[in-house]
Amino acid sequence: MELHDVWFVLIAVLWTGYFFLEGFDFGIGVLTKLLARDRTERRVLINTIGPVWDGNEVWLLSAGGATFAAFPEWYATLFSGFYLPLLLILLCLIVRGVAFEYRAKRPEEKWQTNWEHAIFWTSLIPAVLWGVAFGNIVRGVKIDAHMEYTGSVLDLLNPYALLGGLVTLTLFTFHGAVFAGLKTAGDIRARARGLALKLGAVTAVLALAFLVWTQAENGDGRSLIAMIVAAAALVGAIAMAAAGREGWSFALSGVAIAATVAMLFLTLFPNVMPSSLNDAWSLTVTNASSSPYTLKIMTWCAGIATPVVLLYQGWTYWVFRKRIGTQHIAEAH
């Protein structure tokens, strides 16, 4: 296996980590409107991700940075062609971070309500747009012989990509509902479990349609295995949620996300961005990669830094592992 193949796999792993961790962050943000009944319960939900949401976004920075360094042509074509949706995602992530930090800075109801609206919308919009973006990457976009995107924003809003956006929205919200059941106590925990079952049913229908469509158009034997694992894990997550086994349900919903990302990257390889105009113009792991020397240096750096990051993030989750409920929220809030 060549180094550019290794880095394709590593970038897939980084995106998997990001969607697994940030997925329930987005889900919790959406649930502040769907699950919470009052400001105290919204505070409980926000506190479940308060210590970890910013650390989870490190995976996005790592995935973007690895793409820039390992596959500069892929990075250039992706960020120029998908400029507007990626800019919207970036703005949402900025506003979302500010909303988490500024919501409780003033006691006025209008102030806090406005920031709560911001948390909801800046969680929902990226959850949809990531699915749209990856749907287009797998499906193929208008790339010419110069590795430049020649389409428009409207070309990105095709049925397959929009279905992908609905899948990521519902899957992340389901993932967040399971996480809420795992991290909360009392009445909100019971309602999170009930909502997870409803969200799981919707997610299963949309995800099955998207996975079958992907397999039918671009799949092979390896992607079929990933599709089966994703479907089985999602069904298992729903069953465990119904049985009140939040830990198992969360783990299986994470497996469903990981298997879905794996399937998308398996259908993509050896391309990194297929051209819908001419297969010969597609960006591949070979023609879009950096020099072997660059990839070698990156591999050494990643081998040293990655274990440290994993240990620190794992320790953070261990420290903040306990459940919280409305009884833990100070009266002033």
C-alpha positions as CSV (number, residue, x, y, z in Angstrom):
1,M,0.0,0.0,0.0
2,E,1.4,3.4,-1.0
3,L,1.5,6.3,1.4
4,H,-1.2,8.2,-0.6
5,D,-3.5,5.2,0.0
6,V,-2.6,5.2,3.7
7,W,-3.5,8.9,4.0
8,F,-6.8,8.3,2.1
9,V,-7.6,5.8,4.9
10,L,-6.4,8.1,7.6
11,I,-8.6,11.0,6.3
12,A,-11.6,8.6,6.3
13,V,-10.8,7.8,9.9
14,L,-10.6,11.5,10.8
15,W,-14.0,12.2,9.2
16,T,-15.4,9.1,11.0
17,G,-14.2,10.5,14.3
18,Y,-15.6,13.9,13.5
19,F,-19.1,12.7,12.6
20,F,-19.2,10.3,15.5
21,L,-18.3,13.0,18.1
22,E,-19.7,16.1,16.5
23,G,-22.7,14.1,15.3
24,F,-24.2,14.0,18.8
25,D,-23.1,17.6,19.4
26,F,-25.3,18.6,16.4
27,G,-28.0,16.3,17.7
28,I,-28.1,17.9,21.1
29,G,-28.3,21.3,19.5
30,V,-31.3,20.3,17.5
31,L,-32.9,18.6,20.6
32,T,-32.8,21.9,22.5
33,K,-36.0,22.6,20.5
34,L,-37.4,19.1,20.0
35,L,-36.8,17.6,23.5
36,A,-36.3,20.4,26.1
37,R,-39.5,21.8,27.5
38,D,-38.1,24.9,29.3
39,R,-34.9,26.8,29.7
40,T,-33.7,24.6,32.6
41,E,-33.9,21.5,30.4
42,R,-32.2,23.3,27.6
43,R,-29.4,24.1,30.0
44,V,-29.2,20.4,30.9
45,L,-28.8,19.4,27.3
46,I,-26.2,22.0,26.6
47,N,-24.3,21.0,29.7
48,T,-24.0,17.4,28.5
49,I,-21.7,18.6,25.7
50,G,-20.4,21.7,27.3
51,P,-17.0,20.2,28.3
52,V,-16.4,18.4,25.1
53,W,-17.9,20.1,22.0
54,D,-14.9,22.2,21.2
55,G,-12.6,19.2,21.5
56,N,-14.8,17.3,19.1
57,E,-14.3,20.0,16.5
58,V,-10.5,19.3,16.5
59,W,-11.3,16.2,14.3
60,L,-12.7,18.6,11.7
61,L,-9.6,20.7,11.8
62,S,-7.4,17.6,11.5
63,A,-9.4,16.2,8.6
64,G,-9.2,19.6,6.7
65,G,-5.5,20.0,7.5
66,A,-4.7,16.4,6.5
67,T,-6.6,16.9,3.2
68,F,-4.7,20.2,2.5
69,A,-1.3,18.6,3.2
70,A,-1.8,15.1,1.7
71,F,-4.1,15.9,-1.2
72,P,-3.7,19.6,-2.1
73,E,-5.5,19.2,-5.5
74,W,-8.5,17.6,-3.7
75,Y,-8.5,20.4,-1.1
76,A,-8.3,23.1,-3.8
77,T,-11.0,21.7,-5.9
78,L,-13.3,20.9,-3.0
79,F,-13.0,24.2,-1.2
80,S,-13.3,26.3,-4.4
81,G,-16.2,24.3,-5.9
82,F,-18.1,23.9,-2.6
83,Y,-17.1,27.4,-1.4
84,L,-20.6,28.7,-0.4
85,P,-21.9,25.6,1.5
86,L,-18.5,25.2,3.3
87,L,-18.5,28.9,4.2
88,L,-22.0,28.6,5.6
89,I,-20.9,25.6,7.7
90,L,-17.9,27.6,8.9
91,L,-20.1,30.6,9.9
92,C,-22.5,28.2,11.7
93,L,-19.7,26.6,13.7
94,I,-18.4,30.1,14.7
95,V,-21.8,31.4,15.7
96,R,-22.5,28.1,17.5
97,G,-19.4,28.3,19.6
98,V,-20.1,31.9,20.5
99,A,-23.7,31.0,21.4
100,F,-22.5,28.2,23.8
101,E,-20.2,30.7,25.6
102,Y,-22.4,33.8,25.5
103,R,-25.8,32.4,26.3
104,A,-25.4,32.6,30.1
105,K,-23.5,35.9,30.2
106,R,-26.6,37.9,30.8
107,P,-29.8,37.0,32.7
108,E,-32.3,38.6,30.3
109,E,-34.8,36.1,28.9
110,K,-34.6,37.6,25.4
111,W,-30.8,37.4,25.4
112,Q,-30.8,33.8,26.3
113,T,-33.6,32.9,23.9
114,N,-31.8,34.4,21.0
115,W,-28.7,32.4,21.7
116,E,-30.8,29.3,22.1
117,H,-32.3,29.9,18.6
118,A,-28.7,30.3,17.3
119,I,-27.6,27.0,18.8
120,F,-30.6,25.2,17.2
121,W,-30.1,26.6,13.7
122,T,-26.3,26.4,13.7
123,S,-26.6,22.7,14.7
124,L,-29.3,21.9,12.2
125,I,-27.8,23.6,9.1
126,P,-24.3,21.9,9.2
127,A,-25.9,18.6,10.0
128,V,-27.7,18.9,6.6
129,L,-24.9,20.4,4.6
130,W,-22.3,17.8,5.5
131,G,-24.6,15.2,4.1
132,V,-25.2,17.2,0.9
133,A,-21.4,17.8,0.5
134,F,-20.4,14.2,0.9
135,G,-23.3,13.1,-1.3
136,N,-21.9,15.2,-4.1
137,I,-18.4,14.0,-3.5
138,V,-19.4,10.4,-3.9
139,R,-21.9,11.1,-6.8
140,G,-19.4,13.1,-8.8
141,V,-19.4,16.8,-9.8
142,K,-18.5,18.8,-12.8
143,I,-14.7,18.8,-12.8
144,D,-12.8,19.8,-16.0
145,A,-9.4,18.7,-17.3
146,H,-7.7,21.4,-15.2
147,M,-9.1,19.9,-11.9
148,E,-11.5,22.9,-11.6
149,Y,-15.1,22.7,-10.6
150,T,-17.2,24.2,-13.4
151,G,-20.7,23.7,-11.9
152,S,-22.9,26.0,-9.8
153,V,-24.3,25.9,-6.3
154,L,-27.6,24.7,-7.7
155,D,-25.9,21.7,-9.2
156,L,-25.0,20.6,-5.7
157,L,-28.7,20.5,-4.8
158,N,-29.5,17.2,-6.6
159,P,-31.9,14.5,-5.2
160,Y,-29.1,12.1,-4.1
161,A,-27.2,14.8,-2.2
162,L,-30.4,16.2,-0.6
163,L,-31.3,12.7,0.6
164,G,-27.8,12.5,2.0
165,G,-28.4,15.7,3.9
166,L,-31.7,14.3,5.4
167,V,-29.8,11.2,6.4
168,T,-27.1,13.0,8.3
169,L,-29.6,15.3,9.9
170,T,-31.8,12.5,11.2
171,L,-28.9,10.2,12.0
172,F,-27.1,12.9,14.0
173,T,-30.3,13.8,15.8
174,F,-30.9,10.2,16.7
175,H,-27.3,9.9,17.9
176,G,-27.8,13.0,20.0
177,A,-31.1,11.7,21.5
178,V,-29.3,8.4,22.5
179,F,-26.5,10.5,24.0
180,A,-29.0,12.6,25.9
181,G,-30.5,9.5,27.3
182,L,-27.0,8.3,28.3
183,K,-26.0,11.5,30.0
184,T,-29.2,12.8,31.7
185,A,-31.3,11.8,34.6
186,G,-34.9,12.0,35.5
187,D,-37.9,12.8,33.2
188,I,-35.7,14.2,30.4
189,R,-33.9,10.9,30.2
190,A,-37.2,9.0,29.7
191,R,-38.4,11.4,27.0
192,A,-35.0,11.3,25.2
193,R,-35.4,7.5,25.0
194,G,-38.9,7.8,23.6
195,L,-37.8,10.4,21.1
196,A,-34.9,8.3,20.1
197,L,-37.2,5.5,19.0
198,K,-39.2,7.8,16.8
199,L,-36.1,9.4,15.3
200,G,-34.6,6.0,14.8
201,A,-37.5,4.8,12.7
202,V,-37.3,7.8,10.4
203,T,-33.5,7.5,10.2
204,A,-33.7,3.8,9.3
205,V,-36.0,4.5,6.3
206,L,-34.0,7.4,5.0
207,A,-30.6,5.7,5.6
208,L,-31.7,2.5,3.9
209,A,-32.8,4.4,0.8
210,F,-29.6,6.3,0.7
211,L,-27.3,3.3,1.3
212,V,-29.1,1.2,-1.3
213,W,-28.9,4.0,-3.8
214,T,-25.2,4.5,-3.2
215,Q,-24.5,0.7,-3.5
216,A,-26.5,0.4,-6.7
217,E,-24.7,3.3,-8.4
218,N,-21.1,3.0,-7.1
219,G,-20.8,0.0,-4.8
220,D,-18.8,-3.2,-4.8
221,G,-18.4,-6.1,-2.5
222,R,-16.5,-4.2,0.2
223,S,-19.1,-1.4,0.3
224,L,-21.9,-3.9,0.5
225,I,-20.3,-5.3,3.7
226,A,-20.1,-1.8,5.1
227,M,-23.7,-1.2,4.1
228,I,-24.9,-4.3,5.9
229,V,-22.9,-3.4,9.0
230,A,-24.4,0.1,9.0
231,A,-27.9,-1.1,8.6
232,A,-27.5,-3.8,11.3
233,A,-25.9,-1.4,13.7
234,L,-28.7,1.1,13.3
235,V,-31.4,-1.5,13.9
236,G,-29.4,-2.7,16.9
237,A,-29.1,0.9,18.3
238,I,-32.9,1.3,18.0
239,A,-33.5,-2.0,19.7
240,M,-31.1,-1.2,22.6
241,A,-32.8,2.2,23.0
242,A,-36.1,0.5,23.3
243,A,-34.7,-1.8,25.9
244,G,-33.3,1.1,27.9
245,R,-29.6,0.1,27.3
246,E,-28.4,3.6,26.4
247,G,-24.7,2.7,26.5
248,W,-25.1,-0.1,23.9
249,S,-27.5,2.0,21.9
250,F,-24.9,4.9,21.7
251,A,-22.1,2.5,20.8
252,L,-24.2,0.9,18.0
253,S,-25.3,4.3,16.6
254,G,-21.6,5.2,16.5
255,V,-20.9,2.0,14.6
256,A,-23.7,2.9,12.2
257,I,-22.1,6.3,11.5
258,A,-18.6,4.8,11.1
259,A,-19.9,2.1,8.7
260,T,-21.8,4.7,6.7
261,V,-18.6,6.9,6.3
262,A,-16.6,3.7,5.5
263,M,-19.1,2.8,2.8
264,L,-18.9,6.3,1.2
265,F,-15.1,6.2,1.2
266,L,-15.0,2.6,-0.2
267,T,-17.3,3.6,-3.1
268,L,-15.1,6.6,-3.7
269,F,-11.7,4.9,-3.8
270,P,-9.4,5.3,-5.7
271,N,-11.1,8.6,-6.6
272,V,-11.2,11.4,-4.2
273,M,-13.5,13.6,-6.3
274,P,-15.0,11.9,-9.4
275,S,-15.7,14.0,-12.4
276,S,-19.3,13.7,-13.9
277,L,-18.0,15.2,-17.2
278,N,-15.3,12.7,-18.0
279,D,-13.9,9.8,-15.8
280,A,-10.4,10.7,-17.0
281,W,-10.7,14.1,-15.3
282,S,-11.5,12.7,-11.9
283,L,-9.2,13.5,-9.0
284,T,-7.6,10.3,-7.6
285,V,-5.3,9.4,-4.7
286,T,-2.5,9.5,-7.3
287,N,-3.0,12.7,-9.3
288,A,-4.2,14.7,-6.3
289,S,-1.6,13.7,-3.7
290,S,1.5,15.5,-2.4
291,S,5.0,14.2,-2.9
292,P,6.1,11.0,-1.2
293,Y,8.5,13.0,1.0
294,T,5.7,15.2,2.2
295,L,3.5,12.2,3.0
296,K,6.4,10.5,4.8
297,I,6.9,13.5,7.1
298,M,3.2,13.7,7.8
299,T,3.1,10.1,8.7
300,W,5.8,10.5,11.3
301,C,4.1,13.6,12.8
302,A,0.7,11.9,12.9
303,G,2.2,8.8,14.6
304,I,3.6,11.0,17.4
305,A,0.7,13.4,17.9
306,T,-2.4,11.2,17.4
307,P,-2.0,9.0,20.5
308,V,-1.5,12.1,22.7
309,V,-4.7,13.6,21.3
310,L,-6.7,10.4,21.8
311,L,-5.5,10.0,25.4
312,Y,-6.3,13.5,26.3
313,Q,-9.7,13.4,24.7
314,G,-10.5,10.1,26.3
315,W,-9.5,11.4,29.7
316,T,-11.8,14.4,29.2
317,Y,-14.8,12.1,28.6
318,W,-13.9,10.1,31.6
319,V,-13.8,13.1,33.9
320,F,-17.2,14.3,32.7
321,R,-18.8,10.9,32.5
322,K,-21.6,11.4,35.1
323,R,-25.2,12.1,34.4
324,I,-26.8,15.4,35.0
325,G,-30.4,16.5,35.5
326,T,-32.5,19.6,36.3
327,Q,-31.6,19.2,40.0
328,H,-28.0,20.1,39.1
329,I,-28.9,23.4,37.5
330,A,-28.5,26.4,39.7
331,E,-31.7,28.4,40.3
332,A,-30.2,31.5,38.8
333,H,-30.2,29.9,35.4
